[in-house]
């Protein structure tokens, strides 16, 4: 590695948030913001042009989300070092990001305290997770994961569908749906369907 500043690409669909990142980085002489992108497709383009040392990646973006952008960038540049910045601490989403190739996972409300140190840690070739994220992962480490079929049912519950509608939409019997709902409530330790949907959204099992 050369001794120049750490070159950074910031990816987020909110210009104000990117401005905040820029002002945070401006306080550190060993870092330089070299490019910005407002979505996943633009992020891949900007990465190809600038080949930054570190990419700061939001997850929830239109057109191409952060997870797909991470996979696209890492597919072309396996050495890419990507830090996820998000408002969501859900364990399932964290695992997805890490499996996609992210080196670190930071919550946006901790950036003032943790961003610079996390960038330096990842630049040095290590991984970094915020304490809240580690807690979420540990809390659910021994949980039974929902099957793909159960995830489909949970997603349709969250959008307000009754069992019969879900059965029609998934081309399965109503008995199958009832069985999956029962499993979902048990696995998520949920009181009812609404509670299950809330847990599913919080943990990143489903998105609306």
PLY file of the C-alpha trace (Angstrom):
ply
format ascii 1.0
element vertex 208
property float x
property float y
property float z
element edge 207
property int vertex1
property int vertex2
end_header
0.00 0.00 0.00
1.25 3.50 -0.72
1.38 6.14 1.98
-1.19 8.42 0.35
-4.64 9.03 1.81
-7.22 6.23 1.83
-9.34 6.78 -1.29
-13.07 6.45 -0.62
-16.25 6.04 -2.71
-19.51 6.97 -0.91
-22.74 5.36 -2.17
-26.14 6.55 -0.87
-29.31 7.76 -2.56
-29.64 10.72 -0.16
-27.43 13.70 -1.15
-27.59 15.15 2.38
-26.21 11.93 3.83
-23.36 11.93 1.30
-22.61 15.54 2.28
-22.44 14.41 5.90
-19.97 11.67 4.97
-17.85 14.19 3.05
-17.68 16.56 6.02
-16.79 13.69 8.40
-13.98 12.53 6.10
-12.68 16.09 5.66
-11.62 16.02 9.32
-9.14 13.20 8.65
-5.99 13.94 6.66
-5.41 10.24 5.92
-8.69 9.94 3.98
-9.99 11.43 0.76
-13.45 11.17 -0.83
-12.72 10.50 -4.50
-16.21 9.75 -5.82
-19.90 9.52 -4.95
-22.82 7.53 -6.32
-26.57 7.72 -5.68
-27.39 4.09 -6.53
-25.97 0.64 -7.15
-25.58 0.88 -10.92
-23.71 4.19 -10.61
-21.63 2.70 -7.77
-20.36 -0.08 -10.02
-19.51 2.48 -12.73
-17.69 4.77 -10.30
-15.77 1.86 -8.82
-14.51 0.86 -12.26
-13.31 4.42 -12.91
-11.74 5.25 -9.53
-10.89 1.83 -8.01
-11.19 3.24 -4.48
-9.48 1.66 -1.46
-12.75 1.68 0.51
-16.40 1.84 -0.61
-19.12 3.02 1.80
-22.36 1.33 0.67
-25.98 2.00 1.63
-28.30 -1.01 1.27
-31.75 0.43 0.50
-31.51 2.13 -2.91
-33.66 2.25 -6.04
-32.82 0.37 -9.26
-29.95 -1.71 -7.85
-29.77 -2.18 -4.08
-26.58 -2.24 -2.03
-26.37 -6.03 -1.76
-26.53 -6.46 -5.54
-24.00 -3.66 -5.99
-21.60 -5.34 -3.52
-21.87 -8.62 -5.43
-21.40 -6.88 -8.79
-18.31 -4.97 -7.61
-16.78 -7.98 -5.88
-17.51 -10.09 -8.95
-15.24 -7.80 -10.99
-12.87 -6.74 -8.21
-12.55 -9.53 -5.60
-10.20 -7.40 -3.47
-12.76 -4.58 -3.11
-13.18 -3.50 0.51
-16.76 -2.48 1.20
-18.30 -1.08 4.38
-22.09 -1.25 4.65
-23.73 1.85 6.16
-27.38 1.33 7.04
-30.13 2.13 9.51
-31.01 -1.58 9.82
-29.33 -3.85 12.39
-31.35 -7.00 11.54
-29.24 -10.15 11.82
-30.48 -11.71 8.57
-29.60 -8.59 6.59
-26.17 -8.42 8.25
-25.43 -12.02 7.27
-26.57 -11.35 3.69
-24.21 -8.37 3.45
-21.26 -10.33 4.86
-21.95 -13.25 2.51
-22.11 -10.82 -0.41
-18.58 -9.70 0.48
-18.91 -6.71 2.82
-15.97 -6.31 5.22
-17.84 -4.23 7.79
-21.38 -3.30 8.82
-22.04 0.06 10.49
-25.27 1.67 11.64
-25.73 5.21 10.37
-26.46 6.55 13.85
-22.94 5.53 14.99
-20.96 7.10 12.15
-19.65 10.12 14.07
-18.03 7.78 16.59
-17.05 4.81 14.46
-16.65 5.69 10.77
-12.99 6.76 10.69
-11.77 3.87 12.86
-13.79 1.37 10.81
-12.33 2.69 7.55
-8.80 2.31 8.94
-9.57 -1.19 10.26
-10.94 -2.39 6.90
-8.11 -0.67 4.99
-5.71 -2.72 7.16
-7.40 -5.89 5.90
-9.61 -6.67 8.90
-13.36 -6.96 9.41
-15.46 -4.71 11.63
-18.98 -4.98 13.06
-20.70 -2.47 15.32
-21.58 -3.76 18.84
-25.32 -3.59 18.05
-24.79 -5.77 15.00
-22.78 -8.35 16.94
-25.55 -8.46 19.56
-28.19 -9.13 16.89
-26.10 -11.91 15.33
-25.42 -13.61 18.66
-29.04 -13.27 19.82
-30.34 -15.20 16.81
-27.36 -17.51 16.16
-29.21 -20.66 17.24
-32.62 -19.78 15.77
-34.20 -22.07 13.18
-34.13 -20.21 9.87
-37.37 -19.81 7.92
-37.61 -21.90 4.76
-37.99 -20.05 1.43
-41.67 -21.05 1.41
-42.17 -19.62 4.90
-40.43 -16.39 3.89
-42.85 -16.08 0.94
-45.81 -16.48 3.29
-44.39 -13.98 5.79
-43.87 -11.41 3.05
-47.50 -11.78 1.95
-48.72 -11.57 5.57
-46.81 -8.29 5.89
-48.64 -6.85 2.90
-52.01 -7.66 4.47
-53.08 -10.88 2.76
-55.33 -13.48 4.41
-54.51 -17.22 4.24
-56.80 -17.87 1.27
-55.27 -14.99 -0.73
-51.78 -16.23 0.12
-52.70 -19.76 -1.00
-53.98 -18.39 -4.34
-50.90 -16.20 -4.87
-48.45 -19.01 -4.11
-50.50 -21.75 -5.84
-50.56 -23.91 -2.71
-53.41 -25.16 -0.52
-54.80 -23.16 2.36
-53.72 -26.00 4.68
-50.13 -25.54 3.50
-50.33 -21.83 4.28
-51.74 -22.52 7.76
-48.91 -24.97 8.42
-46.31 -22.44 7.30
-47.90 -19.69 9.44
-47.73 -22.00 12.46
-44.03 -22.68 11.79
-43.33 -18.97 11.29
-44.94 -18.03 14.63
-42.98 -20.77 16.40
-39.60 -19.99 14.80
-39.90 -16.22 15.31
-41.39 -16.60 18.79
-44.21 -14.32 17.61
-47.57 -13.78 19.32
-49.56 -13.41 16.11
-49.29 -12.70 12.38
-48.77 -8.94 12.82
-46.03 -9.54 15.39
-44.37 -12.03 13.01
-44.40 -9.48 10.18
-42.86 -6.83 12.47
-40.10 -9.22 13.55
-39.49 -10.23 9.93
-39.01 -6.61 8.87
-36.83 -5.73 11.87
-34.50 -8.68 11.34
-34.27 -8.16 7.58
-35.93 -11.50 6.76
-38.36 -9.62 4.49
-38.52 -6.15 2.96
-41.57 -4.22 1.79
0 1
1 2
2 3
3 4
4 5
5 6
6 7
7 8
8 9
9 10
10 11
11 12
12 13
13 14
14 15
15 16
16 17
17 18
18 19
19 20
20 21
21 22
22 23
23 24
24 25
25 26
26 27
27 28
28 29
29 30
30 31
31 32
32 33
33 34
34 35
35 36
36 37
37 38
38 39
39 40
40 41
41 42
42 43
43 44
44 45
45 46
46 47
47 48
48 49
49 50
50 51
51 52
52 53
53 54
54 55
55 56
56 57
57 58
58 59
59 60
60 61
61 62
62 63
63 64
64 65
65 66
66 67
67 68
68 69
69 70
70 71
71 72
72 73
73 74
74 75
75 76
76 77
77 78
78 79
79 80
80 81
81 82
82 83
83 84
84 85
85 86
86 87
87 88
88 89
89 90
90 91
91 92
92 93
93 94
94 95
95 96
96 97
97 98
98 99
99 100
100 101
101 102
102 103
103 104
104 105
105 106
106 107
107 108
108 109
109 110
110 111
111 112
112 113
113 114
114 115
115 116
116 117
117 118
118 119
119 120
120 121
121 122
122 123
123 124
124 125
125 126
126 127
127 128
128 129
129 130
130 131
131 132
132 133
133 134
134 135
135 136
136 137
137 138
138 139
139 140
140 141
141 142
142 143
143 144
144 145
145 146
146 147
147 148
148 149
149 150
150 151
151 152
152 153
153 154
154 155
155 156
156 157
157 158
158 159
159 160
160 161
161 162
162 163
163 164
164 165
165 166
166 167
167 168
168 169
169 170
170 171
171 172
172 173
173 174
174 175
175 176
176 177
177 178
178 179
179 180
180 181
181 182
182 183
183 184
184 185
185 186
186 187
187 188
188 189
189 190
190 191
191 192
192 193
193 194
194 195
195 196
196 197
197 198
198 199
199 200
200 201
201 202
202 203
203 204
204 205
205 206
206 207
